[in-house]
Amino acid sequence: MCINLKIPQLILLFLGIGSTCLFGQSVAKDYSHSVFAHGGLTRLDTTKPVIYLTFTGGDYNDGKKVVRRTLRHKSVPANFFFTGDFYRLKANRSFIRSLIKAGHYLGAHSDKHLLYATWENRDSLLVTSWEFEKDLLANYGAMAAFGIQTSQAPFFMPPYEWYNQKISGWTKALGLQLINFTPGTRSNADYTTPDMGKRYWASQAILQSILDFEAREGNGLNGFILLLHVGTHPSRKDKMYRLLPTLIDTLRTRGYRFAAFHDLR
C-alpha cells in the first residue's frame, strides 16, 4: 500500500500520470547481457545486433524535419527524450505529434535541463531530491498534454547525460529507470561548436568514430544506445543529422537493425 507520499509524488497523482506504486512495474526486469553505470542503463543486450537510435532535444530543434523525414523514409524506429520546455514550445507540437503517430518512443529529459552534479565531481550534487522530483514530474506533466502516459515512457535520460548513483536511486524511487548513451563513440559530440577548439568534432569525424568502434570491438554496436541531438547551436553549420541517412544505411549493411525502447516493456 502507498503511504507517506511526498508532495512531488502527490503532484504526479494529481496529474494522473502515475506514482511510485502506479507505474513501478512498467520498467523491464530482464536486462540480460546489458551494462549499467552508476545505476543507469547504458547498453542493452550485447549479444544481439540491435541499435537504439536516440535523440535528445532542449533548446534547439533545427534538425526536426530532416530527422523525421529520414526515419520515415528509412522505416527506422527511434527514441526521443525532450525537456519539458521542448514539449511545451508551440513550434514543436506538430513534430511531437508526428513522432507519436509514427510509433517512436518519447521520454523525459528533465523539465528545465538541470545540471545535477558538478563536472569536477559527479558525486557532488547540485540539486536536492525535492528539486529533482519536482522538475522531473513537471517534464512528465508536459508529456501528459500529448497523451503520453508514464507506462509508455518508463525510461528517463538525465540532462547533460550526467548523473550519479544518487540520481539513479531517486529515479528508481519514482518507478522509472535512468538510461544513458553507450560510451565509446563520439556521436554525442554533435552539439559541439567551432569555438570550443579541440573539443569540437566535425560530423564526418563523428560518423567515422562510430564506424571505427563498430569495426574494432568484439560485440560491435550490439545493444548500443547511440545518441544524437535533434538540434544544435546555430554556430554549428556542420550538422550531424544530415549524415543520418548514410549512418543508417551503413549500419544496416553491417547487419544491424534498429529498435525503440517500447520493445523493452
PEZIRA-V717505 format. One record per backbone hydrogen bond with DSSP energy under -0.5 kcal/mol. CO is the residue of the C=O (numbers start at 1). NH is the residue of the N-H. Records with the same first field share a line. If there is no record, write none. Layout:
CO->NH + NH
This chain:
6->9 + 10
7->11
8->12
9->13
10->14
11->15
12->16 + 17
13->16
19->23
20->24
23->26
29->31
31->34
33->46
35->42 + 43
37->40
40->37 + 42
41->180
42->225
43->35
45->48
48->50 + 223
49->257
50->223 + 224
51->53 + 259
52->226
53->79
54->228
55->81
56->230
57->83
61->64
63->67
64->68
65->69
66->70
67->71
68->72
69->73
70->74
71->75 + 76
72->75
78->105
79->55
80->82 + 107
81->57
82->109
83->87
84->88
85->89
89->92
90->93
92->96
93->97
94->98
95->99
96->100
97->101
98->102
99->103 + 104
100->103
105->80
107->82
108->157
110->84
111->85
114->116
116->126 + 127
121->118 + 124
123->125
124->118
128->132
129->133
130->134
131->135
132->136
133->137
134->138
135->139
136->140
137->141
138->142
139->143
140->144
141->145
143->146 + 148
144->147
147->149
149->152 + 153
150->153
154->177
155->108
156->158 + 179
158->161
159->162
164->168
165->169
166->170
167->171
168->172
169->173
170->174
171->174 + 176
172->175
177->156
178->41
181->183
182->185
185->184
186->189
187->190
188->191
189->192
193->196
194->197
196->199
197->200
202->206
203->207
204->208
205->209
206->210
207->211
208->212
209->213
210->214
211->215
212->216
213->217
217->220
219->222
221->224
223->44
224->52 + 226
225->182 + 227
226->54
228->56
230->63
233->236
235->237
237->239
239->242
240->243
241->244
243->247
244->248
245->249
246->250
247->251
248->252
249->253
250->254
251->256
252->255
257->51
260->263
261->264
262->265
